[in-house]
Structure formats: C-alpha cells, structure tokens
Amino acid sequence: MRPALLLQAAFGALLASAASPTRTYSKRSDDGAPSPFISTQGPHFMLNGSRFDFIGTNAYWLPTLNSEEDIDFTLGNISARGIKVVRTWAFNDVTTIPENGTWFQLIANGTTTINNGTNGLQKLDTVVRLAEKHGIFLHLSLTNNWNPLPLIDNTTAGLSISARDVTNGTNNTLPRNTLSNDYGGMDVYVREFGVNKTHDEFYTNETILAAFMNYTTQVVTRYVNSPAIFAWEIANDPRCNSSIGAAPTCSPTVITQFHSTLAKHISSQDPNHLVASGNQGFFCMDCPKLFPRVVTPPPQTSSTPNNRRAVRPLTKRSIIQERKEAFKKTRKLQRRTGSEAGGIRIRGRWVSTETRRQSADDQGVGSAFDGSQGVDSEDIINIPQIGFGTFQLFPDQNSYGLDDPNLPAFNNTLNQGLAWIQQHAQMGQLFNKPVSLTGFGLVTQANAPFFVPFNETQAPFASDSSSNSTQQPFGVTDAQQVDAYTQWLQAGLTSGLQGMVQYQWSQPNLTTAVGTAISPTVSGTGVEPTVTGTGVSPNDGYAGNAIAFDPVANTIQQAAQQFGADSN
C-alpha cells in the first residue's frame, strides 16, 4: 500500500457517534433547543442537543486543489474514514496575481482586492458546499503568523541566500501553496501597510487591522448560515515573533487585546458560529491579565471517569515541583535497573532538544510557560467571545518542558507531550470551556526529507540540504510515532479534551497543473512522486509516509470509539 494511502487508512474509523449536520439553515438557538450549528455548554461542544467530541484532521491545501472533483474526492475519502472535522486555510494572500492556481486576496500598492472569481473565494464556496454534502465540519483559519521571505526580510535565522523564496524571480524549487506558510498571512499586511515593519504592527496598526477585518467580514458573512462551519479561527499560531521581527514592546497583553478585538468583530458579523484563537497554547503564569479568571471555590474536578482529581491553576511552583518529582522517580528507576529508564532511543538528536543535561532544580519553567512567545492562552480563553481554547503539539519545533537527564530523547518528547495535553485539558476545566488540540504530529525518519519548519522555506534534512550531513538522521521511527500517538490520544480522552486534530491528511490521485500546489512531478521539487500520472497533496513533513498500517488504524479506531462513547 502506498504511504499516502496508509495515512487515510490509519485515520480511518473515527468518531462514528457524532451526529451529521442537518441541511436546515437557522440561527443558533440560545434556549437550549437543538441546533445544526456547533455550540458550547460548559466544557463541552454541543450539536443538536448532544455532546460533540471528535477526532479530526488538517488539510490546509484543500481550497487550492485543481478541480471540484478533487475536492469532492478528498472530502469523500475523509468522510468515509469517519472524520467529522477538517481544519483548513480560509486565506490565500498574494502580492502579484499568479498566472495559475488559487488566490483569495491581492495585497499590493496600498490596497487590498478580494478575488470573488472561480479561482478565488468561489473555490472556498465549493469546499463549504461539498463539506455539507459529506457531513463534515470545517475549522477555518483566517490568517497565518508565518510567511518567511528570506530574500526580502533577511531576518530568518539559519537560512542561506539560496533558501527557497516565493518571491517572483527567485527560481523557486517548489510551487506556490506547497508549504503551509506559502499562503500569505500577517506579514504580507505588515510589508505593505506597516510603518516600522515589525510583526506586532499586525496587532496594533489601525490600517492593518481595518484591512484584515474587512477580509474577515467578506469571508465570515459568506457562510453565516452554513452548518458546515465548525468555527472561525482568528489565526494560525499567533504570537509576537514571526518571519519579521517584533518590537521589544510586544507582550502577551498585546496579543490578547488583538484577540478580543477580532473575536468581537467576527461574532458581530456571524453570530451562528464559534470563534477560537488558533494559538499554540503557550502559558504565562506571571503575566498581567486583561481577562482574569474569577475564582469560585471549591476547585473543579474533571468530568471524565478516569480523572477525578481536583483541578488547580497552573503555577511556576507547581510546574517545578512536578518536574522534581518526575526526575526523582526516573532517577531511582535508573539506579535500581542500572540502565536508562525504559523506552526506545531515537537516532540523531531533536532540533528542540537541549544539548546540556538539565535539572528540575532549574528555576526557569521554559519558553512554553514564561510568556516569551508573546502568548497567554489562559487570558485568551477567558475572552467572552472566544468559544473554546486551542493548542498545538509539535515537539519537532517547540519545547514543552525540561528534558529529564535520566531518559532517552524520545521518552522526553513523549512525556512532555502527555503533560502538555493534560495541562490544557485542566485549563479548559478551570475556565469551563471546551479545549481542542488543533494540530499534533511527529516527523518520522522516512518523512524527514520533506520536513520544512514553520518559519523556513527549505527542508533542512533533504538530500540536497547543506545541513543534511550534520543533522541526519532526524525524526522518530514508525513504531515510535505509533507509540506517541497512542498515548497522546489516550491522554486527551482521559484528561477531558473535546477535540484532537491530527496533522496532516495526505491525498493521492489528484489532478495536476503547472504552478499550483498540485504540480506535475519535476525532479528535485520535494513533492511526493505522482501516482499513474496524478499528483499527491502537499507534504511539509507530517503527511502519513511510512506509517505502519495496523497499529495506527487500531489506535485511532479505539480512541474514536471511546470519544464517541463519552459523547453519548
């Protein structure tokens, strides 16, 4: 079986118990009556009066497929596997109109122009219409934090002058819209309208805000009555830093205030659908709060049967204490067995792994908790117009804690992911709102040549990369990926997450067209080989290459069945 097909099979039997959306167009009910729109009730998603817990997938490239038949084919395959939620991009910004392919908005010469043509928002119309046909909900993101153009910005560390750049005339080796950061986003607005040309101007510059809010209005009002929309996501991974540097004054409160402004605006334009952030889920225990939590004793307990512990706020002290206890436990096990504690070693090293051995006695809590990313997910989730919390889990690119020196690298990755999931589930219980893991993934060694980090434009582990000789091999084995996904899904279930969305779906047998995301195979493009003359969906390193079929399929099926059981 082809690797791309393995991912579909692996994510095959998902949440069968979640109700399909009706075709009735009506306003979301505020009196508790059944509604075709997703709503919330305390820490739960609701649909037609019943809980809606789900496992989903990402397909950021979906609106750029070259034919309606391809979109129908892809959504049909996703639906056939039981998946009910698909996260995709509802933006596609360009600075010059491409000769071929899809684009939604032109940002150039001090103006913005919406493309309502057949290669513009009508493509998104098609996605929404066919999602309704297949009983799928769309989690639509309205912009992206990342849009690296190293030959223009000259600010992206680690990229040489030969790095891929989507700027015209730079001899691209991959077609536009191949990578998730190829679709424009915040920095396109900043390059065109910014005064100081810093990334955080997107959040504060009135001209930029007006342009972005105009775009959101054009999109969200288009689908205000469609039951196929799961929620609007303000941005993918919003934070202070990006492809363009931020000003020193950027702080979590700046990002929180931006979310409040946009959430109010979107809700005013579309009262039927939920609004979410799309942030990575970073914490800041010591940050001032614009929307502080009202403490109402006694502390809440988890609604899941396997986790009845009292839920308490996350603090520096609690994080450091938990690490000390965990390190102490593994150290005792290591001494008792005379070897490293359990697990499988990965070959090579992780980009995000510290080279020195760290101790739980270190007082720093790490970049995921200290506010240095410019995000305070606890402040954002408490904004009244934010319907649910979001976070992501990509250990290849972010650090989620300190490494235990008694454990191999893979075990640290696994355990930090488990803790990250539990911490966000507890945050949802504290704030009495649902929380969804909107993207999780691990790069396998087989997929390493395709892996492009979110703020880069080339694959550092490809055979023609200058860093290949020093960094290879990179990634986990297929068995380790299965192991991590198994435990992360189980942790999401038992800790009380309401949604978990894998990154990313892979679809073969697609129509190709020169200059589009699904282009004909050309030697050295980094795109998967075609199948009988057709193309494969873009792969930035997380598509399902070389995943062992049976273990993954069984894992996902069991998790989906349990999620479904808890929904009833």
Salt bridges, closest charged atoms under 4 A:
ASP53 OD2 - ARG51 NH2 2.49
GLU68 OE2 - ARG129 NH2 3.28
ASP72 OD2 - LYS133 NZ 3.04
ASP72 OD1 - HIS134 NE2 2.59
ASP125 OD1 - ARG222 NE 2.74
ASP153 OD2 - ARG191 NH2 2.64
ASP182 OD2 - ARG164 NH2 3.03
ASP187 OD1 - HIS199 ND1 2.66
GLU233 OE2 - ARG87 NH2 2.79
GLU233 OE1 - HIS139 NE2 3.22
ASP237 OD2 - ARG239 NH2 3.08
ASP270 OD2 - HIS273 ND1 2.62
ASP286 OD2 - LYS316 NZ 3.07
GLU340 OE1 - ARG345 NH2 2.45
ASP361 OD1 - LYS324 NZ 3.88
ASP362 OD2 - ARG356 NH2 3.82
ASP376 OD2 - LYS289 NZ 2.47
GLU378 OE1 - LYS289 NZ 3.93
